[in-house]
Amino acid sequence: MAKYTFEEIKTLLLKSINEDHVEAELRLIFKDKSNEYMIIIYDDHCSFQRCGLLEEQSGEYNYKTLDELYKAQQVDNIILERDWNNIIEFDCVDFEMSGYWQ
């Protein structure tokens, strides 16, 4: 079971961009994937991407809303709606700096 629900993460991402005007970068680690992934919130959209060495990076896949991102098939066949409970670690320096979590 993931430490945070999608709704909790969505609330923090929206708070970050709407109240603090910070484009938060949330790093995700899945138990069944060797790469790290990232969700980034922007003023007018959000994105999902695979991180890693230059040749491993996927580039950003952009979505109008976090709900759209959550339901869409991502790189490496990730569908957050289906795979959320495979997330074993969440990391976001922006959330830590804003006091959202420790």
KOLGU-4560 file (N, C-alpha, C; in nm, 3 decimals, padded with zeros to 5 digits):
<recs>
<n_xx: 00.084 n_yy: -00.118 n_zz: 00.000 ca_xx: 00.000 ca_yy: 00.000 ca_zz: 00.000 c_xx: 00.088 c_yy: 00.125 c_zz: 00.000 mol: A seq: 1 type: MET>
<n_xx: 00.060 n_yy: 00.217 n_zz: -00.089 ca_xx: 00.136 ca_yy: 00.341 ca_zz: -00.099 c_xx: 00.116 c_yy: 00.427 c_zz: 00.026 mol: A seq: 2 type: ALA>
<n_xx: 00.218 n_yy: 00.501 n_zz: 00.062 ca_xx: 00.215 ca_yy: 00.585 ca_zz: 00.182 c_xx: 00.110 c_yy: 00.696 c_zz: 00.171 mol: A seq: 3 type: LYS>
<n_xx: 00.088 n_yy: 00.746 n_zz: 00.050 ca_xx: -00.009 ca_yy: 00.853 ca_zz: 00.025 c_xx: -00.106 c_yy: 00.809 c_zz: -00.082 mol: A seq: 4 type: TYR>
<n_xx: -00.230 n_yy: 00.853 n_zz: -00.072 ca_xx: -00.327 ca_yy: 00.827 ca_zz: -00.177 c_xx: -00.304 c_yy: 00.927 c_zz: -00.290 mol: A seq: 5 type: THR>
<n_xx: -00.360 n_yy: 00.896 n_zz: -00.405 ca_xx: -00.352 ca_yy: 00.991 ca_zz: -00.515 c_xx: -00.418 c_yy: 01.124 c_zz: -00.476 mol: A seq: 6 type: PHE>
<n_xx: -00.532 n_yy: 01.118 n_zz: -00.408 ca_xx: -00.602 ca_yy: 01.241 ca_zz: -00.369 c_xx: -00.516 c_yy: 01.326 c_zz: -00.276 mol: A seq: 7 type: GLU>
<n_xx: -00.442 n_yy: 01.265 n_zz: -00.185 ca_xx: -00.353 ca_yy: 01.341 ca_zz: -00.097 c_xx: -00.241 c_yy: 01.408 c_zz: -00.176 mol: A seq: 8 type: GLU>
<n_xx: -00.182 n_yy: 01.334 n_zz: -00.270 ca_xx: -00.074 ca_yy: 01.389 ca_zz: -00.354 c_xx: -00.129 c_yy: 01.499 c_zz: -00.444 mol: A seq: 9 type: ILE>
<n_xx: -00.244 n_yy: 01.476 n_zz: -00.501 ca_xx: -00.308 ca_yy: 01.576 ca_zz: -00.587 c_xx: -00.331 c_yy: 01.706 c_zz: -00.510 mol: A seq: 10 type: LYS>
<n_xx: -00.381 n_yy: 01.696 n_zz: -00.387 ca_xx: -00.405 ca_yy: 01.814 ca_zz: -00.304 c_xx: -00.275 c_yy: 01.890 c_zz: -00.280 mol: A seq: 11 type: THR>
<n_xx: -00.166 n_yy: 01.818 n_zz: -00.250 ca_xx: -00.037 ca_yy: 01.884 ca_zz: -00.224 c_xx: 00.019 c_yy: 01.949 c_zz: -00.350 mol: A seq: 12 type: LEU>
<n_xx: 00.009 n_yy: 01.880 n_zz: -00.464 ca_xx: 00.058 ca_yy: 01.938 ca_zz: -00.590 c_xx: -00.020 c_yy: 02.065 c_zz: -00.625 mol: A seq: 13 type: LEU>
<n_xx: -00.151 n_yy: 02.061 n_zz: -00.612 ca_xx: -00.232 ca_yy: 02.179 ca_zz: -00.644 c_xx: -00.207 c_yy: 02.292 c_zz: -00.546 mol: A seq: 14 type: LEU>
<n_xx: -00.188 n_yy: 02.260 n_zz: -00.419 ca_xx: -00.154 ca_yy: 02.363 ca_zz: -00.321 c_xx: -00.020 c_yy: 02.427 c_zz: -00.356 mol: A seq: 15 type: LYS>
<n_xx: 00.074 n_yy: 02.346 n_zz: -00.396 ca_xx: 00.208 ca_yy: 02.395 ca_zz: -00.431 c_xx: 00.201 c_yy: 02.498 c_zz: -00.543 mol: A seq: 16 type: SER>
<n_xx: 00.128 n_yy: 02.467 n_zz: -00.648 ca_xx: 00.125 ca_yy: 02.557 ca_zz: -00.764 c_xx: 00.027 c_yy: 02.672 c_zz: -00.743 mol: A seq: 17 type: ILE>
<n_xx: -00.088 n_yy: 02.647 n_zz: -00.681 ca_xx: -00.191 ca_yy: 02.751 ca_zz: -00.669 c_xx: -00.167 c_yy: 02.848 c_zz: -00.554 mol: A seq: 18 type: ASN>
<n_xx: -00.112 n_yy: 02.799 n_zz: -00.443 ca_xx: -00.092 ca_yy: 02.886 ca_zz: -00.327 c_xx: 00.052 c_yy: 02.936 c_zz: -00.315 mol: A seq: 19 type: GLU>
<n_xx: 00.148 n_yy: 02.847 n_zz: -00.338 ca_xx: 00.288 ca_yy: 02.884 ca_zz: -00.320 c_xx: 00.358 c_yy: 02.919 c_zz: -00.452 mol: A seq: 20 type: ASP>
<n_xx: 00.291 n_yy: 02.895 n_zz: -00.564 ca_xx: 00.345 ca_yy: 02.923 ca_zz: -00.698 c_xx: 00.478 c_yy: 02.851 c_zz: -00.722 mol: A seq: 21 type: HIS>
<n_xx: 00.483 n_yy: 02.726 n_zz: -00.677 ca_xx: 00.602 ca_yy: 02.641 ca_zz: -00.693 c_xx: 00.567 c_yy: 02.526 c_zz: -00.786 mol: A seq: 22 type: VAL>
<n_xx: 00.648 n_yy: 02.508 n_zz: -00.889 ca_xx: 00.632 ca_yy: 02.395 ca_zz: -00.982 c_xx: 00.697 c_yy: 02.273 c_zz: -00.917 mol: A seq: 23 type: GLU>
<n_xx: 00.622 n_yy: 02.207 n_zz: -00.831 ca_xx: 00.675 ca_yy: 02.095 ca_zz: -00.754 c_xx: 00.709 c_yy: 01.976 c_zz: -00.845 mol: A seq: 24 type: ALA>
<n_xx: 00.820 n_yy: 01.912 n_zz: -00.812 ca_xx: 00.865 ca_yy: 01.792 ca_zz: -00.882 c_xx: 00.859 c_yy: 01.676 c_zz: -00.783 mol: A seq: 25 type: GLU>
<n_xx: 00.765 n_yy: 01.586 n_zz: -00.806 ca_xx: 00.743 ca_yy: 01.473 ca_zz: -00.717 c_xx: 00.806 c_yy: 01.347 c_zz: -00.778 mol: A seq: 26 type: LEU>
<n_xx: 00.903 n_yy: 01.291 n_zz: -00.707 ca_xx: 00.973 ca_yy: 01.171 ca_zz: -00.754 c_xx: 00.901 c_yy: 01.047 c_zz: -00.701 mol: A seq: 27 type: ARG>
<n_xx: 00.881 n_yy: 00.949 n_zz: -00.788 ca_xx: 00.813 ca_yy: 00.825 ca_zz: -00.753 c_xx: 00.905 c_yy: 00.707 c_zz: -00.779 mol: A seq: 28 type: LEU>
<n_xx: 00.905 n_yy: 00.612 n_zz: -00.687 ca_xx: 00.979 ca_yy: 00.486 ca_zz: -00.707 c_xx: 00.878 c_yy: 00.372 c_zz: -00.693 mol: A seq: 29 type: ILE>
<n_xx: 00.875 n_yy: 00.286 n_zz: -00.793 ca_xx: 00.784 ca_yy: 00.172 ca_zz: -00.796 c_xx: 00.861 c_yy: 00.046 c_zz: -00.758 mol: A seq: 30 type: PHE>
<n_xx: 00.794 n_yy: -00.046 n_zz: -00.690 ca_xx: 00.860 ca_yy: -00.169 ca_zz: -00.646 c_xx: 00.898 c_yy: -00.258 c_zz: -00.763 mol: A seq: 31 type: LYS>
<n_xx: 00.833 n_yy: -00.247 n_zz: -00.876 ca_xx: 00.858 ca_yy: -00.336 ca_zz: -00.988 c_xx: 00.925 c_yy: -00.267 c_zz: -01.108 mol: A seq: 32 type: ASP>
<n_xx: 00.981 n_yy: -00.148 n_zz: -01.086 ca_xx: 01.048 ca_yy: -00.074 ca_zz: -01.194 c_xx: 01.188 c_yy: -00.034 c_zz: -01.148 mol: A seq: 33 type: LYS>
<n_xx: 01.284 n_yy: -00.041 n_zz: -01.238 ca_xx: 01.422 ca_yy: -00.006 ca_zz: -01.202 c_xx: 01.450 c_yy: 00.144 c_zz: -01.212 mol: A seq: 34 type: SER>
<n_xx: 01.368 n_yy: 00.217 n_zz: -01.285 ca_xx: 01.388 ca_yy: 00.361 ca_zz: -01.299 c_xx: 01.302 c_yy: 00.438 c_zz: -01.200 mol: A seq: 35 type: ASN>
<n_xx: 01.335 n_yy: 00.565 n_zz: -01.184 ca_xx: 01.252 ca_yy: 00.657 ca_zz: -01.108 c_xx: 01.167 c_yy: 00.735 c_zz: -01.207 mol: A seq: 36 type: GLU>
<n_xx: 01.056 n_yy: 00.787 n_zz: -01.157 ca_xx: 00.961 ca_yy: 00.862 ca_zz: -01.239 c_xx: 00.929 c_yy: 00.992 c_zz: -01.167 mol: A seq: 37 type: TYR>
<n_xx: 00.873 n_yy: 01.087 n_zz: -01.241 ca_xx: 00.846 ca_yy: 01.217 ca_zz: -01.181 c_xx: 00.716 c_yy: 01.275 c_zz: -01.236 mol: A seq: 38 type: MET>
<n_xx: 00.640 n_yy: 01.334 n_zz: -01.145 ca_xx: 00.524 ca_yy: 01.416 ca_zz: -01.181 c_xx: 00.565 c_yy: 01.560 c_zz: -01.150 mol: A seq: 39 type: ILE>
<n_xx: 00.539 n_yy: 01.648 n_zz: -01.246 ca_xx: 00.566 ca_yy: 01.791 ca_zz: -01.227 c_xx: 00.436 c_yy: 01.868 c_zz: -01.249 mol: A seq: 40 type: ILE>
<n_xx: 00.408 n_yy: 01.961 n_zz: -01.158 ca_xx: 00.289 ca_yy: 02.045 ca_zz: -01.171 c_xx: 00.331 c_yy: 02.183 c_zz: -01.223 mol: A seq: 41 type: ILE>
<n_xx: 00.258 n_yy: 02.233 n_zz: -01.321 ca_xx: 00.280 ca_yy: 02.367 ca_zz: -01.377 c_xx: 00.152 c_yy: 02.448 c_zz: -01.363 mol: A seq: 42 type: TYR>
<n_xx: 00.159 n_yy: 02.576 n_zz: -01.394 ca_xx: 00.040 ca_yy: 02.662 ca_zz: -01.385 c_xx: -00.075 c_yy: 02.611 c_zz: -01.471 mol: A seq: 43 type: ASP>
<n_xx: -00.044 n_yy: 02.564 n_zz: -01.591 ca_xx: -00.149 ca_yy: 02.530 ca_zz: -01.686 c_xx: -00.152 c_yy: 02.385 c_zz: -01.730 mol: A seq: 44 type: ASP>
<n_xx: -00.068 n_yy: 02.301 n_zz: -01.671 ca_xx: -00.069 ca_yy: 02.158 ca_zz: -01.704 c_xx: 00.018 c_yy: 02.083 c_zz: -01.605 mol: A seq: 45 type: HIS>
<n_xx: 00.031 n_yy: 01.953 n_zz: -01.626 ca_xx: 00.120 ca_yy: 01.870 ca_zz: -01.545 c_xx: 00.187 c_yy: 01.770 c_zz: -01.637 mol: A seq: 46 type: CYS>
<n_xx: 00.290 n_yy: 01.703 n_zz: -01.587 ca_xx: 00.361 ca_yy: 01.608 ca_zz: -01.672 c_xx: 00.407 c_yy: 01.486 c_zz: -01.593 mol: A seq: 47 type: SER>
<n_xx: 00.436 n_yy: 01.380 n_zz: -01.666 ca_xx: 00.490 ca_yy: 01.256 ca_zz: -01.611 c_xx: 00.610 c_yy: 01.220 c_zz: -01.697 mol: A seq: 48 type: PHE>
<n_xx: 00.715 n_yy: 01.166 n_zz: -01.633 ca_xx: 00.833 ca_yy: 01.127 ca_zz: -01.711 c_xx: 00.914 c_yy: 01.020 c_zz: -01.638 mol: A seq: 49 type: GLN>
<n_xx: 00.991 n_yy: 00.947 n_zz: -01.716 ca_xx: 01.090 ca_yy: 00.853 ca_zz: -01.660 c_xx: 01.219 c_yy: 00.930 c_zz: -01.646 mol: A seq: 50 type: ARG>
<n_xx: 01.286 n_yy: 00.913 n_zz: -01.531 ca_xx: 01.413 ca_yy: 00.980 ca_zz: -01.503 c_xx: 01.527 c_yy: 00.880 c_zz: -01.521 mol: A seq: 51 type: CYS>
<n_xx: 01.648 n_yy: 00.929 n_zz: -01.518 ca_xx: 01.765 ca_yy: 00.844 ca_zz: -01.526 c_xx: 01.873 c_yy: 00.908 c_zz: -01.611 mol: A seq: 52 type: GLY>
<n_xx: 01.964 n_yy: 00.824 n_zz: -01.656 ca_xx: 02.067 ca_yy: 00.872 ca_zz: -01.747 c_xx: 02.002 c_yy: 00.926 c_zz: -01.873 mol: A seq: 53 type: LEU>
<n_xx: 02.073 n_yy: 01.009 n_zz: -01.945 ca_xx: 02.017 ca_yy: 01.074 ca_zz: -02.063 c_xx: 01.947 c_yy: 00.975 c_zz: -02.156 mol: A seq: 54 type: LEU>
<n_xx: 02.009 n_yy: 00.861 n_zz: -02.179 ca_xx: 01.949 ca_yy: 00.764 ca_zz: -02.271 c_xx: 01.829 c_yy: 00.690 c_zz: -02.211 mol: A seq: 55 type: GLU>
<n_xx: 01.809 n_yy: 00.702 n_zz: -02.080 ca_xx: 01.695 ca_yy: 00.637 ca_zz: -02.014 c_xx: 01.575 c_yy: 00.731 c_zz: -01.999 mol: A seq: 56 type: GLU>
<n_xx: 01.598 n_yy: 00.861 n_zz: -02.005 ca_xx: 01.492 ca_yy: 00.959 ca_zz: -01.984 c_xx: 01.388 c_yy: 00.952 c_zz: -02.095 mol: A seq: 57 type: GLN>
<n_xx: 01.264 n_yy: 00.969 n_zz: -02.056 ca_xx: 01.155 ca_yy: 00.960 ca_zz: -02.154 c_xx: 01.114 c_yy: 01.095 c_zz: -02.210 mol: A seq: 58 type: SER>
<n_xx: 01.151 n_yy: 01.202 n_zz: -02.142 ca_xx: 01.093 ca_yy: 01.330 ca_zz: -02.177 c_xx: 00.957 c_yy: 01.341 c_zz: -02.110 mol: A seq: 59 type: GLY>
<n_xx: 00.901 n_yy: 01.461 n_zz: -02.110 ca_xx: 00.775 ca_yy: 01.484 ca_zz: -02.039 c_xx: 00.655 c_yy: 01.449 c_zz: -02.127 mol: A seq: 60 type: GLU>
<n_xx: 00.561 n_yy: 01.378 n_zz: -02.066 ca_xx: 00.431 ca_yy: 01.354 ca_zz: -02.126 c_xx: 00.335 c_yy: 01.448 c_zz: -02.056 mol: A seq: 61 type: TYR>
<n_xx: 00.276 n_yy: 01.541 n_zz: -02.131 ca_xx: 00.197 ca_yy: 01.649 ca_zz: -02.073 c_xx: 00.048 c_yy: 01.620 c_zz: -02.073 mol: A seq: 62 type: ASN>
<n_xx: -00.019 n_yy: 01.666 n_zz: -01.966 ca_xx: -00.162 ca_yy: 01.646 ca_zz: -01.948 c_xx: -00.223 c_yy: 01.775 c_zz: -01.896 mol: A seq: 63 type: TYR>
<n_xx: -00.351 n_yy: 01.797 n_zz: -01.927 ca_xx: -00.419 ca_yy: 01.918 ca_zz: -01.882 c_xx: -00.446 c_yy: 01.914 c_zz: -01.732 mol: A seq: 64 type: LYS>
<n_xx: -00.476 n_yy: 01.795 n_zz: -01.680 ca_xx: -00.510 ca_yy: 01.783 ca_zz: -01.538 c_xx: -00.438 c_yy: 01.664 c_zz: -01.475 mol: A seq: 65 type: THR>
<n_xx: -00.429 n_yy: 01.666 n_zz: -01.343 ca_xx: -00.372 ca_yy: 01.552 ca_zz: -01.271 c_xx: -00.461 c_yy: 01.429 c_zz: -01.284 mol: A seq: 66 type: LEU>
<n_xx: -00.592 n_yy: 01.449 n_zz: -01.291 ca_xx: -00.682 ca_yy: 01.335 ca_zz: -01.308 c_xx: -00.660 c_yy: 01.267 c_zz: -01.442 mol: A seq: 67 type: ASP>
<n_xx: -00.637 n_yy: 01.345 n_zz: -01.546 ca_xx: -00.608 ca_yy: 01.290 ca_zz: -01.679 c_xx: -00.476 c_yy: 01.213 c_zz: -01.676 mol: A seq: 68 type: GLU>
<n_xx: -00.375 n_yy: 01.270 n_zz: -01.613 ca_xx: -00.245 ca_yy: 01.203 ca_zz: -01.598 c_xx: -00.261 c_yy: 01.071 c_zz: -01.523 mol: A seq: 69 type: LEU>
<n_xx: -00.340 n_yy: 01.071 n_zz: -01.418 ca_xx: -00.362 ca_yy: 00.955 ca_zz: -01.332 c_xx: -00.422 c_yy: 00.836 c_zz: -01.409 mol: A seq: 70 type: TYR>
<n_xx: -00.509 n_yy: 00.865 n_zz: -01.504 ca_xx: -00.580 ca_yy: 00.759 ca_zz: -01.577 c_xx: -00.509 c_yy: 00.716 c_zz: -01.706 mol: A seq: 71 type: LYS>
<n_xx: -00.415 n_yy: 00.795 n_zz: -01.753 ca_xx: -00.350 ca_yy: 00.768 ca_zz: -01.882 c_xx: -00.241 c_yy: 00.662 c_zz: -01.871 mol: A seq: 72 type: ALA>
<n_xx: -00.221 n_yy: 00.590 n_zz: -01.981 ca_xx: -00.108 ca_yy: 00.497 ca_zz: -01.988 c_xx: 00.018 c_yy: 00.578 c_zz: -02.010 mol: A seq: 73 type: GLN>
<n_xx: 00.116 n_yy: 00.557 n_zz: -01.923 ca_xx: 00.241 ca_yy: 00.630 ca_zz: -01.926 c_xx: 00.352 c_yy: 00.545 c_zz: -01.989 mol: A seq: 74 type: GLN>
<n_xx: 00.469 n_yy: 00.601 n_zz: -01.992 ca_xx: 00.588 ca_yy: 00.530 ca_zz: -02.034 c_xx: 00.601 c_yy: 00.404 c_zz: -01.947 mol: A seq: 75 type: VAL>
<n_xx: 00.659 n_yy: 00.299 n_zz: -02.002 ca_xx: 00.680 ca_yy: 00.171 ca_zz: -01.933 c_xx: 00.549 c_yy: 00.107 c_zz: -01.887 mol: A seq: 76 type: ASP>
<n_xx: 00.442 n_yy: 00.137 n_zz: -01.959 ca_xx: 00.311 ca_yy: 00.077 ca_zz: -01.934 c_xx: 00.258 c_yy: 00.107 c_zz: -01.793 mol: A seq: 77 type: ASN>
<n_xx: 00.297 n_yy: 00.219 n_zz: -01.736 ca_xx: 00.247 ca_yy: 00.259 ca_zz: -01.605 c_xx: 00.113 c_yy: 00.329 c_zz: -01.624 mol: A seq: 78 type: ILE>
<n_xx: 00.016 n_yy: 00.286 n_zz: -01.548 ca_xx: -00.112 ca_yy: 00.355 ca_zz: -01.535 c_xx: -00.129 c_yy: 00.379 c_zz: -01.386 mol: A seq: 79 type: ILE>
<n_xx: -00.114 n_yy: 00.503 n_zz: -01.345 ca_xx: -00.114 ca_yy: 00.532 ca_zz: -01.201 c_xx: -00.241 c_yy: 00.484 c_zz: -01.132 mol: A seq: 80 type: LEU>
<n_xx: -00.354 n_yy: 00.496 n_zz: -01.198 ca_xx: -00.479 ca_yy: 00.449 ca_zz: -01.140 c_xx: -00.471 c_yy: 00.301 c_zz: -01.103 mol: A seq: 81 type: GLU>
<n_xx: -00.406 n_yy: 00.223 n_zz: -01.185 ca_xx: -00.389 ca_yy: 00.079 ca_zz: -01.163 c_xx: -00.268 c_yy: 00.048 c_zz: -01.075 mol: A seq: 82 type: ARG>
<n_xx: -00.160 n_yy: 00.124 n_zz: -01.092 ca_xx: -00.031 ca_yy: 00.089 ca_zz: -01.031 c_xx: 00.005 c_yy: 00.170 c_zz: -00.907 mol: A seq: 83 type: ASP>
<n_xx: -00.085 n_yy: 00.252 n_zz: -00.857 ca_xx: -00.053 ca_yy: 00.340 ca_zz: -00.745 c_xx: 00.002 c_yy: 00.264 c_zz: -00.626 mol: A seq: 84 type: TRP>
<n_xx: -00.054 n_yy: 00.150 n_zz: -00.594 ca_xx: -00.009 ca_yy: 00.075 ca_zz: -00.476 c_xx: 00.127 c_yy: 00.008 c_zz: -00.496 mol: A seq: 85 type: ASN>
<n_xx: 00.185 n_yy: 00.017 n_zz: -00.614 ca_xx: 00.322 ca_yy: -00.031 ca_zz: -00.638 c_xx: 00.426 c_yy: 00.076 c_zz: -00.607 mol: A seq: 86 type: ASN>
<n_xx: 00.382 n_yy: 00.197 n_zz: -00.572 ca_xx: 00.477 ca_yy: 00.303 ca_zz: -00.537 c_xx: 00.527 c_yy: 00.277 c_zz: -00.396 mol: A seq: 87 type: ILE>
<n_xx: 00.661 n_yy: 00.267 n_zz: -00.384 ca_xx: 00.720 ca_yy: 00.239 ca_zz: -00.252 c_xx: 00.788 c_yy: 00.361 c_zz: -00.191 mol: A seq: 88 type: ILE>
<n_xx: 00.805 n_yy: 00.466 n_zz: -00.272 ca_xx: 00.868 ca_yy: 00.586 ca_zz: -00.218 c_xx: 00.821 c_yy: 00.709 c_zz: -00.294 mol: A seq: 89 type: GLU>
<n_xx: 00.793 n_yy: 00.814 n_zz: -00.216 ca_xx: 00.760 ca_yy: 00.946 ca_zz: -00.269 c_xx: 00.868 c_yy: 01.040 c_zz: -00.218 mol: A seq: 90 type: PHE>
<n_xx: 00.917 n_yy: 01.128 n_zz: -00.304 ca_xx: 01.017 ca_yy: 01.225 ca_zz: -00.261 c_xx: 00.990 c_yy: 01.357 c_zz: -00.334 mol: A seq: 91 type: ASP>
<n_xx: 00.987 n_yy: 01.466 n_zz: -00.257 ca_xx: 00.964 ca_yy: 01.596 ca_zz: -00.318 c_xx: 01.028 c_yy: 01.703 c_zz: -00.231 mol: A seq: 92 type: CYS>
<n_xx: 01.141 n_yy: 01.753 n_zz: -00.274 ca_xx: 01.212 ca_yy: 01.859 ca_zz: -00.201 c_xx: 01.123 c_yy: 01.982 c_zz: -00.187 mol: A seq: 93 type: VAL>
<n_xx: 01.044 n_yy: 02.010 n_zz: -00.289 ca_xx: 00.955 ca_yy: 02.127 ca_zz: -00.285 c_xx: 00.853 c_yy: 02.113 c_zz: -00.171 mol: A seq: 94 type: ASP>
<n_xx: 00.799 n_yy: 01.993 n_zz: -00.150 ca_xx: 00.704 ca_yy: 01.970 ca_zz: -00.040 c_xx: 00.774 c_yy: 01.987 c_zz: 00.094 mol: A seq: 95 type: PHE>
<n_xx: 00.896 n_yy: 01.936 n_zz: 00.104 ca_xx: 00.971 ca_yy: 01.948 ca_zz: 00.229 c_xx: 00.999 c_yy: 02.095 c_zz: 00.260 mol: A seq: 96 type: GLU>
<n_xx: 01.042 n_yy: 02.171 n_zz: 00.160 ca_xx: 01.075 ca_yy: 02.313 ca_zz: 00.179 c_xx: 00.951 c_yy: 02.395 c_zz: 00.217 mol: A seq: 97 type: MET>
<n_xx: 00.835 n_yy: 02.354 n_zz: 00.166 ca_xx: 00.711 ca_yy: 02.424 ca_zz: 00.196 c_xx: 00.647 c_yy: 02.377 c_zz: 00.327 mol: A seq: 98 type: SER>
<n_xx: 00.704 n_yy: 02.273 n_zz: 00.388 ca_xx: 00.651 ca_yy: 02.222 ca_zz: 00.514 c_xx: 00.532 c_yy: 02.129 c_zz: 00.497 mol: A seq: 99 type: GLY>
<n_xx: 00.508 n_yy: 02.079 n_zz: 00.377 ca_xx: 00.397 ca_yy: 01.988 ca_zz: 00.354 c_xx: 00.419 c_yy: 01.853 c_zz: 00.418 mol: A seq: 100 type: TYR>
<n_xx: 00.543 n_yy: 01.809 n_zz: 00.417 ca_xx: 00.579 ca_yy: 01.684 ca_zz: 00.483 c_xx: 00.724 c_yy: 01.689 c_zz: 00.524 mol: A seq: 101 type: TRP>
<n_xx: 00.762 n_yy: 01.597 n_zz: 00.612 ca_xx: 00.898 ca_yy: 01.594 ca_zz: 00.666 c_xx: 00.986 c_yy: 01.500 c_zz: 00.585 mol: A seq: 102 type: GLN>
</recs>
